[in-house]
Amino acid sequence: MKFSTPLIPATLIRRYKRFLADCLLPDGQEITAHCPNPGSMTGLAEPGMRIWLEPNNDPRKKLKYGWRLVEHGNGHFSGIDTAVPNRVLRSALEAQKITELADYKTVQPEVKYGENSRIDFLLTQPGFPACYVEVKSVTLMRQPGLAEFPDSVTKRGTKHLEELARMVEQGHRAVMLYLVQRTDCDRFQLADDIDPAYARAFDHAQICGVERLVYSTQISPHEITVAAPVVGV
């Protein structure tokens, strides 16, 4: 996924009210940008960080900048937009670049299922069971190289796992796909100390037959793409 508008660098002054971030542009101008991430953003919202913004000229938008990346130095980036994984993965799924899901040629996003839920992707192909794919963005790193999910309590995430387990019980295939939006991580684990209920729901889902996939990303101020599988610990 290429960014539709070239990103520009900035310095983070502060993030507040979850969806707002005051930033300093290279010309000294102070602006407020939209922060498309309602999570805790642990380690990603420290004042003084170098970040990347996407400008827009949309008259319908009050804020003319959207925060997209954090730059960590040494060529490493994190993507902070929680909407990006679905866009990135849709392209990868349609191009059959996710090896474990490459048998499916039809990709339908945002399909209603379960109890008032929508699955991120429903994959279908004659001769194969329908595959329900839920996607989560992973940005938490508390130990070098180790990506973790979630970064805060997520009752919604727990509900998704329960819904996936029910799909397996009905004879379908179900996949929980974690997309690591950090280029400085090569391992993954659940943060069970942050949300024990989610960890228990995940264990139950796996027992029921829900599959887990974890993929890394390649991130730059130009684009974000799916990279390679990540080892779980």
Stockholm file with secondary structure:
# STOCKHOLM 1.0

chainA/1-233         MKFSTPLIPATLIRRYKRFLADCLLPDGQEITAHCPNPGSMTGLAEPGMRIWLEPNNDPRKKLKYGWRLVEHGNGHFSGIDTAVPNRVLRSALEAQKITELADYKTVQPEVKYGENSRIDFLLTQPGFPACYVEVKSVTLMRQPGLAEFPDSVTKRGTKHLEELARMVEQGHRAVMLYLVQRTDCDRFQLADDIDPAYARAFDHAQICGVERLVYSTQISPHEITVAAPVVGV
#=GR chainA/1-233 SS CBCSSCCEEEEEEEEETTTEEEEECTTSCEEEEECCCCSCCTTTCCTTCEEEEEECCCTTCSCSEEEEEEEEETTEEEECCTTHHHHHHHHHHHTTCSGGGTTCCEEEEEEEETTTEEEEEEEECTTSCCEEEEEEEECEEEETTEEEECSSCCHHHHHHHHHHHHHHHTTCEEEEEEEECBSSCCEEEECTTTCHHHHHHHHHHHHHTCEEEEEEEEECSSBEEEEEECEEC
#=GC SS_cons         CBCSSCCEEEEEEEEETTTEEEEECTTSCEEEEECCCCSCCTTTCCTTCEEEEEECCCTTCSCSEEEEEEEEETTEEEECCTTHHHHHHHHHHHTTCSGGGTTCCEEEEEEEETTTEEEEEEEECTTSCCEEEEEEEECEEEETTEEEECSSCCHHHHHHHHHHHHHHHTTCEEEEEEEECBSSCCEEEECTTTCHHHHHHHHHHHHHTCEEEEEEEEECSSBEEEEEECEEC
//
